[in-house]
Amino acid sequence: MEQKSEEVMLQISKVFTPFVPISKIELLKGRKKEISRFKEILNLPGRQAILYGDRALGKSSIARIVKNIAEEQDYVVTIVFCFRNDTYSLISKRILEEAEVDSAPHTDTSSKETTIGSSIGAKGGIKFIAEASGELDGKVIMGSSQSAQYQPNYDDPSWVAKALAKEPTGKRRLIILEEYDRVEDDDTHDKIAEMVKLLSDEQSYGCKLLIVGVAKTSNELLGAHGSLPGRALTKVKVKRVDDTAIGTIFLDGMAKLGCEIARPMPILGKSSHNEETLLETVVGKCSGYPLYAHLIGQECAKIALGTDGGKRITFPVLRKALESCVELDEEEIVDQFNDIIESSRGKKSKSQKMLVMFAASRCNQDKFTIEDVAKQVEKLLKHDFYSNRFKGLAISQQLSHSIFRSLMKTTKNHKALFCHIKRTYYAFDDPRMACYVSMIIDQPLAKWQELLQ
């Protein structure tokens, strides 16, 4: 039985990968536009790129697909991760080490012409010619009158760019800088921007830099340098995928696992009783996030392929899967939600906040007004299923407005739930919260009541 369970999990892990980047292009749905842009970038001399967007949208998956495409085009690809306390010199040293660029110090006793790194020099590597003053791009440590030892200068963008720009054994080089949003040092942003400009030089065709990170704008990720000229930097913003892509992730995955979807209907179709189909429910819970399509698919498949599942994805299977999804969601989202609920006084106050949060999750994905939320509150209180969750609760438009504004205030440990975009428009500060709230609202009544205690 245990062996069968392991085999089932192995099958599922090949199809649904909520917490692991996708590396096969056939599993990446709804990203044709982004992949096409990167195919162009790889063949444009001197063009660097930045890939940014909200969390959980699949930026790392896109980066892995770009890596595969680049390798097919004879690029040597290196993925380097950034960390919170990184400086430019730490990042550049990590890049050179991971890319196996030999920047070890060495001594030249023959002339004023030297090569950084013995192995690079052996391959006709990067040479620096001493000026009359004897100054070189690398740090110089003088020995006798006829010898000098040259140290790598990891803090100098010009030195690092020259080291990277040389094509490795006739191939081009792609450096993928992952999780750059962790970097907080302004001086590091300045030097990374300088390196981008240097690598975009027409003579630097041999090396490309792809910067990947969480941000709403390129300026947020690169500081003031997000406005680097288009000739140097192509900016690719990752947005939520459409309903068709979310539905395809779920349906294709289930088909590969041999699972049958209850009452299969078109993604945007409605039943004769005007109820949501199972697929519509899944698509609605995901709010355009591929991660949640994979997570819900994974948990549904685990139940359906279990001993009593019968390989059918029904509404009871989906409800049970959503229970597991709530427990498996990312810790920061769960903590923020719990913080908001626990800061409320009494069951009624908690119910009111939950209702407003859920109403907001059913509004436009990118922006909504307070009036939009108030209208959704009215609809939910008339809905057969959800009215049981909020039994006896009456919320006027004025009270909806008041509760909404309270959710725009920061709590002790977290940022506000909603943020102001412009004029009368608002959004979830972390858009993933809309998915979490949408899933938690469907918990069994007993768990729901426990949550409100």
MOSUL-V864277 format. One record per backbone hydrogen bond with DSSP energy under -1.0 kcal/mol. CO is the residue of the C=O (numbers start at 1). NH is the residue of the N-H. If there is no record, write none. Layout:
<<CO,NH> <CO,NH>>
//
This chain:
<<1,5> <2,6> <3,7> <4,8> <5,9> <6,10> <7,11> <8,12> <9,13> <12,15> <12,16> <24,27> <31,35> <32,36> <33,37> <34,38> <35,39> <36,40> <37,41> <38,42> <40,43> <41,44> <44,47> <48,234> <49,211> <50,236> <51,213> <52,238> <53,215> <58,62> <59,63> <60,64> <61,65> <62,66> <63,67> <64,68> <65,69> <66,70> <67,71> <68,72> <70,75> <71,74> <76,174> <78,176> <80,178> <83,86> <87,91> <88,92> <89,93> <90,94> <91,95> <92,96> <93,97> <94,98> <95,99> <96,101> <106,150> <108,148> <112,130> <114,128> <117,121> <118,122> <120,125> <121,124> <126,116> <128,114> <131,134> <135,131> <139,151> <141,149> <144,147> <147,143> <148,108> <149,141> <150,106> <151,139> <153,156> <156,160> <157,161> <158,162> <159,163> <160,164> <161,165> <168,171> <172,76> <173,208> <174,78> <175,210> <176,80> <177,212> <178,82> <179,182> <180,183> <185,189> <186,190> <187,191> <188,192> <189,193> <190,194> <191,195> <192,196> <193,197> <194,198> <195,199> <196,200> <198,201> <201,204> <204,207> <206,173> <208,175> <209,49> <210,177> <211,51> <212,180> <217,221> <218,222> <219,223> <222,225> <223,226> <225,228> <229,232> <229,233> <232,48> <234,50> <236,52> <242,246> <243,247> <244,248> <245,249> <246,250> <247,251> <248,252> <249,253> <250,254> <251,255> <252,256> <253,257> <254,259> <260,313> <266,269> <271,274> <275,271> <277,281> <278,282> <279,283> <280,284> <281,285> <282,286> <283,287> <286,289> <288,241> <289,293> <290,294> <291,295> <292,296> <293,297> <294,298> <295,299> <296,300> <297,301> <298,302> <299,303> <300,304> <301,305> <303,306> <304,311> <309,312> <311,260> <313,262> <314,318> <315,319> <316,320> <317,321> <318,322> <319,323> <320,324> <321,325> <322,326> <323,327> <324,328> <325,329> <330,334> <331,335> <332,336> <333,337> <334,338> <335,339> <336,340> <337,341> <338,342> <339,343> <341,344> <346,350> <347,351> <348,352> <349,353> <350,354> <351,355> <352,356> <353,357> <354,358> <355,359> <356,360> <357,361> <360,363> <368,426> <369,373> <370,374> <371,375> <372,376> <373,377> <374,378> <375,379> <376,380> <377,381> <383,387> <386,390> <390,393> <396,400> <397,401> <398,402> <399,403> <400,404> <401,405> <402,406> <403,407> <405,408> <406,409> <407,417> <407,418> <414,411> <417,429> <419,427> <422,425> <425,421> <426,368> <427,419> <430,433> <431,434> <432,436> <433,437> <434,438> <435,439> <436,440> <437,441> <439,442> <440,443> <444,448> <445,449> <446,450> <447,451> <448,452> <450,453>>
//
